[in-house]
Amino acid sequence: MRQAMDVWGQRNIKTVQYADIEDFFNEQTNISKKTLHNMRSCLNQFFEWVESRESQYQKPELPEVKFTLGMRNIISKQVQTKILDEIKRIAPFKVWLGIRWLSIYVNMRPIEMVRIKEKNIIDGMLLLHPNTTKEKKPKFVPLIKEDINLLAGTTKGFPEQYFFRHEKGAGQAKIGSQYGPRYLYKWWVKACENLGIKGIDLYGGTRHSSVTALSQQFSAEEIKEHGTGHDTSKAFERYFQAEAKVSRVIFEAADVSPKTEKPPKKVVSLNDYR
């Protein structure tokens, strides 16, 4: 929107037509097609909002923006574990915990996770508010036993405090301030550099790698339904607790750190866990 405002200035929005938008898109030569697609979506939402407010206004057609997502590099769970061990060695505890969670709870994105507040951690679950998720829907993440135990050893803050906050001053960041959107990524890169691992970003090395590894143990449908998120449109009181048990089976399989009880190597049917 800011780029469009710079181009169109104080121009009446009702005079902006297809050709104007096409020219605006053609001028965006320094961004990827994916970013341009996101800009198109933003503008389209804005025009739809104006249309809903103005009975005589009809939003213009927008040029189509096609793009192909690039393939992310992935790693094995063994390499992922080495990186996590290095992060645990060099980084603050919650940095390691956050990146560990990204490798296990494959329904969370980095930006969603750092928005978690103390009040969003209840009875062994993470409750992600719809305002913090990409889908604009709430997410419920049942924690596995290992992480419930890890949480028990952390200092609990005030309900409105961000869980992932700086315990010590870090550069310009103040004590108690929320982790920035790239803070976990910075530590991931540093750990990879220490280990001589190249070409693996945080998202590819955690979520994408874990989902790929899980595909050897669970079907795509099982991972999608029980591992990548819950929808509260389902009968919550009856459905959610049962689904949480199934999700924990998948999340346990994503966690390969040493533990007393190892997860089963092969799950024949998730229905056995309902």
C-alpha positions in Angstrom: 0.0 0.0 0.0 2.8 2.4 0.8 4.3 2.0 -2.7 0.9 2.6 -4.3 0.4 5.7 -2.1 3.7 7.0 -3.3 2.7 6.6 -6.9 -0.9 7.7 -6.8 -0.6 10.2 -4.0 -3.9 12.2 -3.4 -5.5 10.8 -6.5 -9.2 9.8 -6.2 -9.3 6.1 -5.8 -12.4 5.9 -8.1 -10.2 7.0 -11.0 -7.7 4.2 -10.6 -8.3 1.6 -13.3 -6.8 -1.6 -14.7 -4.2 0.2 -16.8 -3.0 2.3 -13.9 -2.5 -0.8 -11.8 -0.8 -2.7 -14.6 1.7 0.2 -15.1 2.3 0.3 -11.3 3.0 -3.5 -11.3 5.4 -3.1 -14.3 7.4 -0.5 -12.4 8.1 -3.0 -9.6 11.3 -4.4 -11.1 13.3 -4.9 -7.9 11.0 -7.4 -6.1 10.1 -11.0 -6.7 7.0 -12.3 -8.3 5.9 -13.7 -5.0 6.2 -10.2 -3.4 4.3 -8.7 -6.3 1.6 -11.3 -5.9 1.3 -10.3 -2.2 1.1 -6.6 -3.2 -1.7 -7.5 -5.6 -3.6 -9.3 -2.8 -3.2 -6.3 -0.6 -4.6 -3.9 -3.2 -7.4 -6.2 -4.0 -8.5 -6.4 -0.4 -8.4 -2.6 -0.2 -10.5 -2.2 -3.4 -13.0 -4.7 -2.0 -13.2 -2.7 1.2 -13.9 0.5 -0.7 -16.6 -1.3 -2.7 -18.2 -2.5 0.5 -18.3 1.1 1.8 -19.4 2.9 -1.4 -22.6 1.6 -3.0 -21.8 3.3 -6.3 -18.2 2.1 -6.5 -17.1 -0.9 -8.5 -13.6 -2.1 -7.9 -11.3 -2.4 -11.0 -10.0 -5.7 -12.3 -6.4 -6.3 -11.3 -3.8 -7.8 -13.6 -3.0 -11.4 -12.8 0.4 -12.1 -11.2 1.8 -15.6 -11.7 4.7 -17.0 -9.8 6.3 -20.3 -9.0 7.5 -20.9 -5.4 11.1 -22.0 -5.3 12.1 -25.3 -3.6 13.5 -24.9 -0.1 16.6 -26.9 0.8 15.9 -29.4 3.6 18.1 -31.4 6.0 17.8 -34.7 7.8 16.6 -34.9 11.4 20.2 -35.9 12.3 21.6 -32.7 10.9 18.7 -30.7 12.4 19.6 -32.2 15.8 23.2 -31.1 15.4 22.2 -27.5 14.6 19.8 -27.5 17.6 22.6 -28.8 19.8 24.9 -26.0 18.6 22.1 -23.4 19.2 21.7 -24.7 22.7 25.4 -24.3 23.3 25.7 -20.7 22.0 22.3 -19.0 22.3 19.9 -18.0 25.1 17.7 -20.8 26.4 14.5 -19.4 24.8 16.2 -19.1 21.4 17.0 -22.8 21.5 13.5 -23.6 22.8 11.8 -21.5 20.1 13.8 -23.1 17.3 13.2 -26.5 18.8 9.5 -25.8 18.8 9.6 -24.8 15.1 11.2 -28.2 14.4 8.4 -30.1 16.3 5.2 -28.1 16.0 5.0 -27.9 12.3 1.8 -25.9 12.3 3.6 -22.8 13.6 5.5 -20.2 11.6 8.4 -18.3 13.2 6.6 -14.9 13.2 3.5 -16.6 14.8 5.6 -18.2 17.5 7.4 -15.0 18.7 4.0 -13.4 19.1 3.0 -15.8 21.9 2.3 -14.2 25.2 2.5 -15.7 28.7 -1.3 -15.9 28.8 -1.4 -18.0 25.6 0.3 -20.9 27.3 -2.4 -22.8 29.2 -2.5 -26.4 30.5 0.2 -27.7 28.2 -1.1 -25.9 25.1 -0.2 -22.9 23.1 -3.1 -20.8 22.0 -2.4 -18.6 19.1 -4.8 -15.7 18.6 -6.2 -15.2 15.1 -4.6 -11.8 14.9 -1.2 -13.4 15.1 -1.7 -16.2 12.5 -1.3 -16.0 8.7 -4.7 -17.7 8.2 -6.4 -15.2 10.6 -7.7 -18.2 12.5 -6.9 -19.4 16.0 -4.4 -22.2 16.4 -4.2 -24.7 19.2 -0.8 -26.5 19.7 -0.7 -29.3 22.3 2.8 -29.5 23.7 4.5 -32.8 24.2 5.6 -34.0 27.6 9.3 -33.0 27.0 8.3 -29.4 26.4 5.8 -29.2 29.3 8.6 -30.2 31.5 10.9 -27.6 30.0 8.3 -24.9 30.5 8.1 -25.9 34.2 11.7 -24.7 34.6 11.1 -21.2 33.1 10.3 -18.0 35.0 6.7 -17.1 34.3 6.0 -13.4 33.5 2.9 -11.3 33.5 0.0 -12.4 31.3 0.6 -9.7 28.7 4.3 -10.2 28.4 5.7 -11.9 25.3 7.0 -15.4 26.2 9.9 -15.0 23.8 11.4 -11.8 25.2 15.0 -10.7 25.9 16.1 -11.7 29.4 19.2 -9.6 29.0 20.0 -6.5 26.9 20.8 -7.6 23.3 22.2 -4.7 21.2 19.5 -2.1 21.0 16.9 -4.5 22.4 15.7 -3.7 25.9 15.3 -6.3 28.6 11.8 -7.7 28.5 11.2 -6.7 24.9 9.8 -9.1 22.3 12.1 -11.0 20.1 12.3 -9.4 16.6 11.0 -11.2 13.5 14.5 -12.3 12.5 16.1 -12.9 15.9 15.7 -16.7 15.8 16.9 -16.7 12.2 20.1 -14.8 13.2 21.0 -17.5 15.7 20.1 -20.3 13.3 22.5 -18.8 10.7 25.3 -18.5 13.3 24.9 -22.1 14.4 25.0 -23.3 10.8 28.1 -21.2 10.1 29.8 -22.8 13.1 29.0 -26.2 11.8 29.9 -25.4 8.2 26.4 -26.0 7.0 25.4 -23.8 4.0 22.2 -23.0 2.1 19.6 -23.9 4.8 17.3 -21.2 6.1 15.4 -21.4 9.4 12.0 -22.3 7.8 13.5 -25.0 5.5 15.7 -26.4 8.2 12.9 -26.7 10.8 9.3 -27.0 9.5 9.9 -28.2 6.0 12.6 -30.7 7.0 10.4 -32.0 9.8 7.4 -32.4 7.6 9.5 -34.3 5.0 10.8 -36.6 7.7 7.3 -37.2 9.1 6.1 -38.2 5.6 8.1 -41.4 6.1 6.0 -42.3 9.1 2.6 -40.7 8.5 0.4 -40.1 5.4 0.1 -36.7 3.9 -3.5 -36.5 5.0 -2.6 -37.3 8.6 0.1 -34.7 8.7 -2.1 -32.1 7.1 -5.1 -32.8 9.4 -3.4 -33.4 12.7 0.0 -31.8 12.4 -0.4 -28.5 10.5 -3.2 -26.9 12.5 -6.7 -27.0 14.0 -9.8 -25.2 13.0 -12.2 -24.1 15.8 -15.2 -24.5 13.5 -15.0 -28.1 14.5 -17.0 -29.0 17.6 -14.3 -27.9 20.1 -15.4 -29.4 23.3 -16.0 -32.9 21.8 -13.3 -32.8 19.1 -10.4 -30.9 20.2 -9.2 -33.0 23.2 -9.3 -36.1 21.0 -7.4 -34.4 18.2 -4.8 -33.0 20.7 -3.9 -36.6 21.5 -3.4 -37.4 17.8 -1.4 -34.2 17.3 0.9 -35.1 20.2 1.7 -38.4 18.5 2.9 -36.6 15.4 4.8 -33.9 17.4 6.4 -36.7 19.5 7.7 -38.2 16.2 9.1 -34.9 15.2 11.1 -34.6 18.4 14.3 -36.8 18.1 16.1 -35.4 21.2 17.1 -37.9 23.9 14.3 -38.9 26.2 13.2 -41.6 28.6 10.5 -43.0 26.4 11.1 -43.0 22.6 8.2 -42.5 20.2 7.0 -45.5 18.2 9.0 -46.1 15.0 5.9 -46.9 13.0 2.3 -45.8 13.6 -0.1 -48.1 11.8 -3.2 -46.1 12.4 -3.7 -42.8 14.2 -7.2 -44.0 15.1 -5.5 -46.1 17.8 -4.7 -42.8 19.6 -8.1 -41.3 19.7 
